[in-house]
Amino acid sequence: METIVEKLSRYLILEMNGRPYREVANEIGISHSSLSRAINLKGTSLESFAKIVDWIGVNPSYLLGLTNVDRDHLKEARYNLIEELRILK
């Protein structure tokens, strides 16, 4: 089962789509080192977590396992499809 930190990292990587850390961090409103920690499974502050999930567009309740299905269910399916397509390339 995927942890919160692993889900956050996976969503970030997919949403960044190869863009530089500094560019994305500036867009999110966090430091590039906070972004790097989130991506590299080192965790992040609650403030950075809130900004990241807002930027990604994922409901924090879903990442925290408080809900099974929410408005982001389709986004989860989209991420899974994107990942599968990348594997097939």
C-alpha angles and dihedrals in degrees: 000000000000118000124226091254092050093049092048091050093048093049092047094050093049094045093047090056094198096313118146118271094236093052093050094042090054090049092050093043098241134107119271088241091057089051091048092051091051092050095044093052094251094123129237141232120279090248092053091044090055093049093046096050090046090052093046091046096231122138109246090219089063093051090047091052094243092124131031098203128020141144089299096060091102091049089055090052089049092053091049091050092048090050092049091049091051090053091052093053 
